[in-house]
Amino acid sequence: MYGNLDPLEPFKGYERDYKIPVGATLGENEFTDATAGGLNKFGKNLWSAKFELDYKPSEGTLIYASVNRGVKAPGYNNGLVSIGLPFSEYYFKPERLMAYEVGLKSNIFGRMGNISVSSFYYDYKDYHAISFIGVGSFITNNDAKLYGLEADISLKPVRGLTIQVNGGLLHSKLYDAANAAQIVDDREMPIAPSWTISGLVRYDFDVD
């Protein structure tokens, strides 16, 4: 038997004062050949690569386009607090990302500053999304997409003075992700605000 899995009462059946929870909540850590029947092993070859084209139409200007393939290793859900998974569901797949980007970098302001602009599109397969059942967390594989635009302007109008402004627009979607109440829906990706903006003003001077 496992501890309570009711998302509305995640702590029901757990002792207070940080004692070991009621039920066989630590038994899953016995994830050995004898208990898991070979499910505790996997073999996987992963590869990543990058391809980029650069073009310089003039001195101080760069136009680029790149394609990246990134990966994140697979693993197992086997935490301290049980969430009641059968051994066959411990394993989560490797994460794969195809990232596309085009951009421009230029010192069109000459010595007074420069500008950079880029747009990107990320296509995730089996993204590692963290979900929760009660007080236990586990990783699921969900597809996801993310795209946006970033820009940065840096100016030096007079000696010692730097003015910098950068911002971005972002759209993200994580498909079929479950929340703590196990309601499945498409959601925004974590730590992916729809817009950002920041700035900096700095003045440097010599001290004798």
DRENTORKOL-579656 format. One record per residue: residue in one letter; z, x, y of N, C-alpha, C in turn. Coordinates in pm, whole numbers. Each point is the difference from the previous one (the first is absolute). Layout:
<rs>
('A'; (Z; X; Y); (Z; X; Y); (Z; X; Y))
...
</rs>
This chain:
<rs>
('M'; (0; 84; -119); (0; -84; 119); (0; 88; 125))
('Y'; (-71; -45; 102); (-4; 71; 126); (81; -76; 104))
('G'; (27; 67; 112); (68; -65; 111); (-87; -109; 59))
('N'; (61; -78; 90); (-68; -114; 60); (-126; 42; 75))
('L'; (-110; -78; -13); (-126; 29; 65); (-38; -108; 101))
('D'; (95; -87; 33); (-27; -107; 97); (-11; 61; 139))
('P'; (-119; -4; 66); (-15; 61; 133); (86; -64; 106))
('L'; (44; -125; -24); (85; -68; 98); (146; 42; -12))
('E'; (38; 53; -117); (135; 49; -21); (-6; 136; -70))
('P'; (-50; 103; 69); (-23; 129; -66); (126; 70; -46))
('F'; (117; -34; 60); (123; 71; -36); (88; -80; -97))
('K'; (-47; -117; -42); (79; -79; -93); (14; 75; -132))
('G'; (123; 7; -53); (23; 69; -126); (30; 148; 16))
('Y'; (1; 49; 126); (30; 141; 24); (144; 12; 50))
('E'; (72; 96; -53); (138; 19; 42); (6; 57; 141))
('R'; (110; -28; 69); (18; 50; 135); (54; 144; -2))
('D'; (17; 54; 118); (55; 135; 18); (-86; 106; -65))
('Y'; (-134; -25; -6); (-96; 99; -47); (25; 47; -143))
('K'; (52; -90; -83); (15; 34; -141); (-134; -21; -72))
('I'; (-6; 46; -125); (-124; -15; -76); (-31; -148; -16))
('P'; (-121; -46; 26); (-35; -141; -12); (22; -53; -141))
('V'; (28; -130; -9); (18; -64; -128); (-134; -5; -73))
('G'; (-1; 22; -130); (-123; -6; -77); (-51; 138; -33))
('A'; (-110; 5; -77); (-56; 128; -46); (-92; 59; 106))
('T'; (56; 30; 117); (-83; 42; 111); (-36; 148; -5))
('L'; (64; 78; -85); (-32; 141; -10); (-73; 35; -128))
('G'; (-19; -97; -87); (-60; 27; -129); (-144; 45; 7))
('E'; (-73; -43; 105); (-141; 34; 9); (-23; 149; 22))
('N'; (101; 72; 46); (-17; 143; 22); (-14; 77; -131))
('E'; (24; -65; -113); (-23; 61; -130); (-147; -16; -34))
('F'; (-85; 64; 79); (-145; -16; -12); (-54; 119; -78))
('T'; (22; -1; -131); (-34; 113; -85); (-106; -39; -101))
('D'; (-46; 98; -80); (-96; -30; -106); (55; -105; -96))
('A'; (130; 9; -27); (60; -92; -96); (5; -143; 53))
('T'; (28; -15; 130); (16; -135; 55); (-131; -57; 54))
('A'; (-87; 86; 54); (-121; -48; 67); (-124; 6; -86))
('G'; (7; 66; -113); (-114; 4; -90); (-124; 62; 59))
('G'; (16; 108; 75); (-115; 69; 58); (-41; -50; 136))
('L'; (57; -111; 47); (-34; -53; 132); (55; 87; 114))
('N'; (84; 96; -34); (58; 89; 101); (-86; 122; 26))
('K'; (-125; 2; -48); (-90; 113; 21); (-136; -51; 47))
('F'; (-66; 80; 80); (-136; -33; 40); (-77; 128; 27))
('G'; (-132; -7; -13); (-86; 112; 35); (-105; -47; 99))
('K'; (-12; 69; 111); (-92; -45; 104); (-51; 119; 78))
('N'; (-132; 6; 17); (-60; 102; 86); (-36; -65; 133))
('L'; (45; 61; 110); (-25; -53; 133); (-78; 103; 81))
('W'; (-86; -48; 90); (-73; 94; 85); (-11; -57; 141))
('S'; (-4; 89; 97); (-17; -37; 140); (-107; 90; 61))
('A'; (-64; -49; 106); (-109; 76; 61); (-22; -47; 143))
('K'; (-69; 84; 77); (-34; -34; 138); (-141; 50; 30))
('F'; (-78; -87; 68); (-134; 36; 44); (-11; -37; 148))
('E'; (-46; 97; 82); (-6; -25; 144); (-126; 61; 59))
('L'; (-60; -74; 94); (-115; 47; 77); (41; 12; 146))
('D'; (-28; 117; 60); (32; 25; 141); (-128; 25; 78))
('Y'; (-5; -55; 120); (-116; 21; 88); (50; 29; 141))
('K'; (-51; 109; 59); (38; 39; 135); (-122; -10; 91))
('P'; (-16; -115; 68); (-118; -16; 87); (4; 89; 124))
('S'; (120; 42; 39); (14; 88; 116); (130; 77; -13))
('E'; (16; 100; 85); (121; 80; -1); (120; -88; 38))
('G'; (101; 2; -85); (120; -78; 28); (-4; -143; -49))
('T'; (-104; -38; -77); (-9; -135; -54); (-25; 5; -150))
('L'; (78; -77; -75); (-13; -6; -145); (-7; -145; -45))
('I'; (-102; -31; -80); (-11; -129; -66); (12; 24; -151))
('Y'; (83; -77; -66); (25; 27; -142); (6; -130; -80))
('A'; (-24; 12; -128); (15; -110; -96); (52; 60; -130))
('S'; (98; -65; -61); (61; 55; -120); (29; -109; -103))
('V'; (2; 42; -126); (38; -86; -112); (105; 77; -81))
('N'; (113; -63; -24); (108; 64; -76); (37; -86; -120))
('R'; (28; 64; -110); (58; -68; -115); (137; 60; -26))
('G'; (104; -82; 9); (136; 46; -22); (63; -75; -116))
('V'; (100; 59; -61); (67; -60; -115); (150; 21; 11))
('K'; (73; -88; -67); (145; 15; -14); (33; -21; -148))
('A'; (87; 83; -53); (25; 2; -144); (65; -130; -48))
('P'; (-25; -37; -127); (68; -115; -58); (144; 32; -31))
('G'; (73; -98; -50); (141; 22; -32); (60; -118; -73))
('Y'; (134; -5; 1); (73; -104; -72); (104; -66; 89))
('N'; (17; -128; -21); (111; -73; 61); (121; 12; -91))
('N'; (97; 78; 40); (116; 23; -85); (118; 36; 89))
('G'; (47; -97; 76); (106; 27; 96); (138; -19; -57))
('L'; (101; 17; 86); (139; -12; -41); (36; -144; -34))
('V'; (-52; -95; 78); (32; -140; -22); (-116; -67; -71))
('S'; (27; -66; -109); (-104; -62; -81); (-65; -117; 73))
('I'; (-132; -17; -18); (-68; -120; 49); (-61; -77; -117))
('G'; (37; 37; -121); (-39; -78; -115); (-141; 17; -48))
('L'; (-61; 114; 23); (-137; 21; -45); (-4; 43; -146))
('P'; (-95; -52; -77); (-23; 59; -133); (-60; 138; 15))
('F'; (17; 84; -99); (-48; 138; 8); (-149; 8; 30))
('S'; (-77; -97; -47); (-145; 3; 20); (-38; -15; 147))
('E'; (93; -44; 87); (-29; -21; 141); (64; 106; 89))
('Y'; (58; 104; -59); (60; 107; 80); (-105; 80; 77))
('Y'; (-113; 23; -64); (-102; 90; 54); (-74; -65; 116))
('F'; (-21; 76; 111); (-90; -45; 105); (-113; 102; 14))
('K'; (-119; -51; 32); (-123; 79; -1); (-7; 97; 117))
('P'; (-88; 98; -7); (-21; 89; 116); (-65; -76; 115))
('E'; (33; 43; 121); (-59; -58; 120); (-123; 80; 40))
('R'; (-108; -71; 39); (-123; 66; 42); (-41; -51; 137))
('L'; (-42; 90; 85); (-39; -36; 136); (-136; 60; 34))
('M'; (-89; -83; 50); (-125; 45; 60); (12; -21; 151))
('A'; (-4; 110; 76); (20; -6; 144); (-127; 44; 71))
('Y'; (-47; -83; 92); (-122; 29; 76); (36; 9; 149))
('E'; (-54; 100; 68); (33; 20; 142); (-119; 56; 76))
('V'; (-21; -52; 120); (-98; 56; 93); (70; 17; 134))
('G'; (-38; 104; 73); (70; 24; 126); (-75; 92; 94))
('L'; (55; 10; 119); (-55; 83; 106); (113; 74; 69))
('K'; (-20; 128; 23); (92; 82; 78); (-81; 71; 108))
('S'; (44; -10; 125); (-80; 57; 107); (87; 39; 119))
('N'; (-38; 110; 65); (65; 39; 126); (-92; -36; 117))
('I'; (-35; -130; 6); (-92; -47; 104); (58; 17; 140))
('F'; (132; 18; 7); (62; 23; 130); (6; 148; 35))
('G'; (-61; 82; -83); (4; 144; 25); (140; 54; -17))
('R'; (40; 85; 92); (134; 59; -7); (110; -101; 33))
('M'; (-40; -117; 50); (99; -99; 39); (52; -83; -117))
('G'; (-62; 10; -116); (52; -76; -114); (-106; -30; -104))
('N'; (39; -81; -99); (-90; -34; -109); (31; -140; -51))
('I'; (-90; -49; -85); (15; -133; -58); (-39; 6; -147))
('S'; (65; -83; -81); (-36; -12; -140); (10; -146; -41))
('V'; (-96; -45; -80); (-6; -138; -49); (-39; 4; -146))
('S'; (63; -82; -82); (-34; -5; -141); (20; -142; -54))
('S'; (-79; -35; -100); (18; -125; -73); (7; 34; -149))
('F'; (72; -83; -75); (23; 33; -141); (9; -127; -84))
('Y'; (-24; 19; -128); (9; -108; -98); (58; 57; -129))
('Y'; (113; -56; -45); (67; 45; -121); (-10; -110; -107))
('D'; (-44; 38; -118); (-11; -93; -112); (90; 50; -113))
('Y'; (111; -71; -23); (97; 38; -103); (-25; -77; -129))
('K'; (6; 70; -111); (1; -61; -131); (134; 33; -67))
('D'; (71; -103; -46); (130; 17; -65); (101; 69; 93))
('Y'; (4; -43; 126); (98; 50; 96); (142; -20; -54))
('H'; (87; 98; 20); (138; -8; -48); (84; -80; 97))
('A'; (18; -129; -31); (79; -89; 84); (139; -18; -60))
('I'; (104; 10; 84); (137; -16; -47); (40; -147; 11))
('S'; (48; -56; -109); (47; -138; -4); (146; -1; -45))
('F'; (63; -117; 9); (141; -12; -34); (25; -123; -84))
('I'; (88; 13; -98); (57; -112; -73); (151; 17; 8))
('G'; (67; -93; 66); (144; 17; 20); (27; 126; 80))
('V'; (81; 91; -56); (30; 126; 67); (-78; 115; -62))
('G'; (-93; -30; -91); (-79; 105; -63); (-138; 7; 64))
('S'; (-50; 121; 19); (-134; 19; 56); (-94; 54; -107))
('F'; (-127; -34; 13); (-99; 52; -94); (-134; 8; 71))
('I'; (-90; 81; -54); (-131; 24; 59); (-106; -78; -77))
('T'; (-84; -69; 76); (-112; -71; -59); (-130; 59; 53))
('N'; (-110; -28; -67); (-132; 45; 44); (-73; -116; 67))
('N'; (-35; 18; 127); (-71; -102; 76); (-115; 65; 76))
('D'; (-113; -67; 3); (-109; 50; 83); (31; -26; 147))
('A'; (-56; 82; 88); (27; -14; 143); (-116; 55; 80))
('K'; (-14; -49; 122); (-101; 50; 94); (64; 16; 137))
('L'; (-48; 103; 72); (53; 31; 131); (-111; 59; 85))
('Y'; (-16; -50; 123); (-101; 58; 88); (48; -10; 144))
('G'; (-55; 89; 85); (45; -1; 138); (-75; 99; 88))
('L'; (52; 13; 121); (-61; 85; 102); (111; 73; 74))
('E'; (-20; 128; 28); (96; 81; 76); (-71; 73; 112))
('A'; (69; 18; 112); (-57; 72; 114); (111; 80; 68))
('D'; (-39; 115; 56); (96; 88; 67); (-70; 64; 120))
('I'; (66; -6; 116); (-51; 63; 121); (107; 94; 55))
('S'; (-38; 123; 26); (91; 99; 55); (-62; 58; 127))
('L'; (74; -6; 111); (-50; 46; 130); (94; 104; 58))
('K'; (-59; 97; 70); (75; 101; 73); (-58; 7; 141))
('P'; (36; -95; 86); (-61; -8; 134); (35; 117; 90))
('V'; (121; 54; -14); (40; 117; 78); (72; 96; -93))
('R'; (15; 121; 44); (63; 102; -82); (144; -41; -34))
('G'; (30; 7; -131); (135; -29; -47); (24; -145; -36))
('L'; (-85; -92; 44); (21; -143; -25); (-89; -47; -115))
('T'; (61; -66; -100); (-72; -57; -112); (31; -149; -9))
('I'; (-104; -81; -7); (14; -144; -18); (-75; -38; -127))
('Q'; (70; -63; -92); (-60; -33; -129); (29; -146; -35))
('V'; (-102; -70; -45); (12; -139; -45); (-74; -15; -131))
('N'; (63; -63; -98); (-70; -28; -125); (40; -138; -51))
('G'; (-88; -62; -72); (25; -134; -53); (-85; -27; -122))
('G'; (31; -110; -66); (-74; -34; -121); (7; -147; -33))
('L'; (-101; -48; -67); (-7; -135; -54); (-11; 11; -151))
('L'; (72; -87; -71); (7; 13; -146); (5; -138; -65))
('H'; (-73; -13; -108); (6; -121; -83); (22; 43; -144))
('S'; (93; -63; -67); (28; 37; -139); (25; -126; -83))
('K'; (-30; 10; -129); (26; -110; -92); (35; 56; -137))
('L'; (114; -44; -51); (46; 34; -134); (-12; -126; -85))
('Y'; (-81; 6; -104); (-36; -119; -75); (101; -33; -110))
('D'; (34; -129; -8); (82; -53; -110); (132; 75; -16))
('A'; (70; 21; 111); (128; 71; -2); (115; -101; -3))
('A'; (103; 30; -78); (116; -89; -12); (111; 46; 93))
('N'; (68; -96; 65); (116; 34; 81); (127; -10; -84))
('A'; (118; 8; 64); (126; 1; -75); (23; -131; -76))
('A'; (-59; -110; 48); (13; -128; -69); (-110; -20; -104))
('Q'; (-80; 106; -25); (-108; -2; -98); (-108; -102; 35))
('I'; (-24; -18; 130); (-111; -82; 48); (-118; 93; 23))
('V'; (-109; -25; -69); (-118; 88; 5); (-96; -48; 106))
('D'; (-43; 94; 86); (-93; -35; 107); (-62; 129; 53))
('D'; (-107; -13; 80); (-56; 115; 69); (86; 31; 123))
('R'; (30; 127; 24); (91; 37; 106); (-51; 123; 76))
('E'; (60; 25; 117); (-27; 124; 71); (66; 115; -74))
('M'; (-60; 118; 9); (59; 117; -63); (122; 47; 78))
('P'; (96; 67; -65); (120; 46; 70); (-31; 111; 99))
('I'; (76; 2; 108); (-12; 103; 104); (-145; 9; 49))
('A'; (-60; -116; 27); (-139; -5; 46); (-11; -102; 113))
('P'; (53; 32; 119); (-6; -94; 112); (-144; -26; 43))
('S'; (-26; -121; 51); (-136; -37; 37); (-49; 77; 122))
('W'; (90; 49; 85); (-42; 84; 113); (112; 95; 37))
('T'; (-36; 115; 53); (96; 100; 46); (-52; 61; 129))
('I'; (92; 43; 85); (-37; 71; 122); (114; 94; 38))
('S'; (-34; 115; 48); (101; 97; 43); (-59; 86; 111))
('G'; (86; 62; 75); (-46; 85; 109); (97; 113; 28))
('L'; (-48; 97; 74); (80; 118; 31); (-42; 54; 137))
('V'; (99; 34; 80); (-24; 70; 126); (88; 124; 1))
('R'; (-60; 118; 16); (75; 125; -6); (-45; 94; 111))
('Y'; (97; 65; 58); (-33; 100; 103); (68; 131; -36))
('D'; (-79; 106; -11); (51; 133; -34); (-10; 90; 123))
('F'; (104; 80; 20); (-2; 94; 112); (76; 126; -40))
('D'; (-32; 107; 66); (62; 130; -28); (135; 10; 67))
('V'; (91; 68; -68); (133; 30; 55); (11; 152; 10))
('D'; (22; 51; 120); (10; 146; 20); (122; 53; -75))
</rs>
